[in-house]
Amino acid sequence: MLDIFPMTMKAFKQDRVIRVYLPQNYPSSNKKYPVLYMHDGQNVFQDDRAIGGVSLELEKYLDEQELDVIVVAIDQNSDERKNEYCPWENGAYSKRFLEVEAPSFGGNGATYIDFIVEELKTYIDRTYRTNKNHTAIAGISMGGLISLYAACRYPAIFQDLIVLSGAFYANQEKMEELLKTADLSEIRSLYMDCGTNEGGMGTFLSNEFLASNQAIYEAIKRSMPAAEFKVLAGQGHHYRSFQKRAPQLFSFLTNEVPL
């Protein structure tokens, strides 16, 4: 079951569509549910709403698996996605990575995450039966970058983190610098993965994408040895590949967390 509604983002002075998945047993239950927050909301639940026509198909997956979890997906603003999903303006690493002259982007990530924590989560916890102590965040590509940033900034809130094919390159230098001082001791679980064909088979882009993810993982591992990183042979940067990884998005549900 999906609840779909607009919410005003005060700092950005605009409305954003929010999509909330409720488990099939939600209406007949009194239990409180863990919550997973996700970005690129149009691409999360249904193909007919997805940009490009292919989504994660999570509504179907969650119904079939009968998982007891609430998923909150925030639609992207296509014109502002890079600005909102990057905490800092892109640096020299990204310019070498992209190998093209392009306008700078990024810098609104902190404001975007503050909206999730201060406005959206407050509304979700007030409106639905949530376990406030069991909150996860997940993202794909730049959604993974902003999810890691959110966990570093609010580790007491986002205690489980899932990143699929993280586009860390956009803020590589700043993120590695943040991870040197970030306190991840409150994080219960952290899963990352990256395909070997993110930019096409055998390409410079694919090699650099994997190297970027490996560098971030090494930085995380210094303070969180239990973090998990998988290199996925042959997997690329598209939603058919991301669909196959849907089970990883809910691996955090195995954690026992008190209400």
GIRA-V573498 format. One record per residue. N is the residue number from 1. RES is the residue in three letters. D_FIRST is the distance of its C-alpha to the first C-alpha in Angstrom with 2 decimals. Layout:
((N;RES;D_FIRST) (N;RES;D_FIRST))
This chain:
((1;MET;0.00) (2;LEU;3.80) (3;ASP;6.83) (4;ILE;9.88) (5;PHE;13.34) (6;PRO;16.92) (7;MET;18.92) (8;THR;22.67) (9;MET;24.29) (10;LYS;27.57) (11;ALA;29.78) (12;PHE;28.85) (13;LYS;28.92) (14;GLN;25.93) (15;ASP;22.31) (16;ARG;19.67) (17;VAL;16.10) (18;ILE;13.64) (19;ARG;10.14) (20;VAL;8.17) (21;TYR;5.72) (22;LEU;5.33) (23;PRO;6.70) (24;GLN;6.60) (25;ASN;9.75) (26;TYR;9.02) (27;PRO;9.91) (28;SER;12.91) (29;SER;14.10) (30;ASN;16.47) (31;LYS;16.48) (32;LYS;16.31) (33;TYR;14.44) (34;PRO;15.97) (35;VAL;14.77) (36;LEU;15.30) (37;TYR;16.25) (38;MET;16.67) (39;HIS;18.61) (40;ASP;18.72) (41;GLY;15.14) (42;GLN;15.48) (43;ASN;16.19) (44;VAL;13.49) (45;PHE;10.42) (46;GLN;11.78) (47;ASP;15.45) (48;ASP;15.80) (49;ARG;15.18) (50;ALA;17.31) (51;ILE;20.89) (52;GLY;22.99) (53;GLY;20.39) (54;VAL;19.43) (55;SER;16.57) (56;LEU;15.77) (57;GLU;13.04) (58;LEU;11.15) (59;GLU;7.68) (60;LYS;9.95) (61;TYR;12.09) (62;LEU;9.94) (63;ASP;8.62) (64;GLU;12.33) (65;GLN;13.76) (66;GLU;11.78) (67;LEU;12.43) (68;ASP;12.33) (69;VAL;11.74) (70;ILE;10.11) (71;VAL;10.64) (72;VAL;12.03) (73;ALA;13.37) (74;ILE;16.27) (75;ASP;17.32) (76;GLN;20.90) (77;ASN;23.79) (78;SER;25.61) (79;ASP;28.95) (80;GLU;28.62) (81;ARG;26.69) (82;LYS;29.89) (83;ASN;31.06) (84;GLU;27.93) (85;TYR;27.37) (86;CYS;31.07) (87;PRO;32.48) (88;TRP;35.98) (89;GLU;37.74) (90;ASN;38.12) (91;GLY;41.36) (92;ALA;44.10) (93;TYR;42.25) (94;SER;39.57) (95;LYS;42.30) (96;ARG;44.07) (97;PHE;40.85) (98;LEU;39.96) (99;GLU;43.62) (100;VAL;43.33) (101;GLU;44.38) (102;ALA;41.33) (103;PRO;40.67) (104;SER;39.60) (105;PHE;36.02) (106;GLY;34.05) (107;GLY;34.63) (108;ASN;31.62) (109;GLY;29.59) (110;ALA;30.62) (111;THR;29.56) (112;TYR;26.11) (113;ILE;25.62) (114;ASP;27.04) (115;PHE;24.39) (116;ILE;21.64) (117;VAL;23.61) (118;GLU;25.16) (119;GLU;22.71) (120;LEU;19.13) (121;LYS;19.16) (122;THR;20.97) (123;TYR;18.36) (124;ILE;15.42) (125;ASP;17.62) (126;ARG;18.60) (127;THR;15.26) (128;TYR;13.17) (129;ARG;14.64) (130;THR;15.80) (131;ASN;18.75) (132;LYS;20.85) (133;ASN;23.15) (134;HIS;20.73) (135;THR;19.72) (136;ALA;19.83) (137;ILE;20.15) (138;ALA;20.16) (139;GLY;21.43) (140;ILE;22.96) (141;SER;26.45) (142;MET;27.21) (143;GLY;23.84) (144;GLY;25.44) (145;LEU;28.52) (146;ILE;26.86) (147;SER;24.82) (148;LEU;28.14) (149;TYR;29.72) (150;ALA;27.04) (151;ALA;27.67) (152;CYS;31.40) (153;ARG;31.25) (154;TYR;28.87) (155;PRO;29.29) (156;ALA;28.78) (157;ILE;25.21) (158;PHE;24.03) (159;GLN;25.54) (160;ASP;23.73) (161;LEU;23.99) (162;ILE;23.03) (163;VAL;24.82) (164;LEU;24.73) (165;SER;27.82) (166;GLY;28.67) (167;ALA;30.71) (168;PHE;32.91) (169;TYR;35.90) (170;ALA;35.18) (171;ASN;36.10) (172;GLN;37.77) (173;GLU;40.79) (174;LYS;39.07) (175;MET;36.36) (176;GLU;39.04) (177;GLU;41.01) (178;LEU;38.12) (179;LEU;37.53) (180;LYS;41.18) (181;THR;40.66) (182;ALA;36.96) (183;ASP;36.48) (184;LEU;33.80) (185;SER;34.86) (186;GLU;31.69) (187;ILE;29.44) (188;ARG;28.26) (189;SER;27.23) (190;LEU;27.63) (191;TYR;26.88) (192;MET;28.20) (193;ASP;28.86) (194;CYS;30.68) (195;GLY;31.62) (196;THR;35.25) (197;ASN;34.65) (198;GLU;32.64) (199;GLY;35.16) (200;GLY;36.47) (201;MET;38.56) (202;GLY;41.57) (203;THR;41.33) (204;PHE;42.46) (205;LEU;38.99) (206;SER;37.46) (207;ASN;40.18) (208;GLU;39.80) (209;PHE;36.00) (210;LEU;36.40) (211;ALA;39.33) (212;SER;37.35) (213;ASN;34.59) (214;GLN;37.28) (215;ALA;39.09) (216;ILE;36.05) (217;TYR;35.41) (218;GLU;39.08) (219;ALA;38.88) (220;ILE;35.87) (221;LYS;37.53) (222;ARG;40.55) (223;SER;38.68) (224;MET;35.85) (225;PRO;37.34) (226;ALA;34.22) (227;ALA;32.25) (228;GLU;31.30) (229;PHE;31.95) (230;LYS;31.71) (231;VAL;33.53) (232;LEU;31.82) (233;ALA;34.52) (234;GLY;33.92) (235;GLN;30.49) (236;GLY;30.20) (237;HIS;28.40) (238;HIS;25.72) (239;TYR;22.09) (240;ARG;23.12) (241;SER;24.74) (242;PHE;22.01) (243;GLN;19.51) (244;LYS;21.96) (245;ARG;21.75) (246;ALA;18.02) (247;PRO;19.07) (248;GLN;21.27) (249;LEU;18.51) (250;PHE;17.62) (251;SER;21.22) (252;PHE;21.39) (253;LEU;19.37) (254;THR;22.65) (255;ASN;24.28) (256;GLU;25.02) (257;VAL;24.50) (258;PRO;25.46) (259;LEU;23.43))
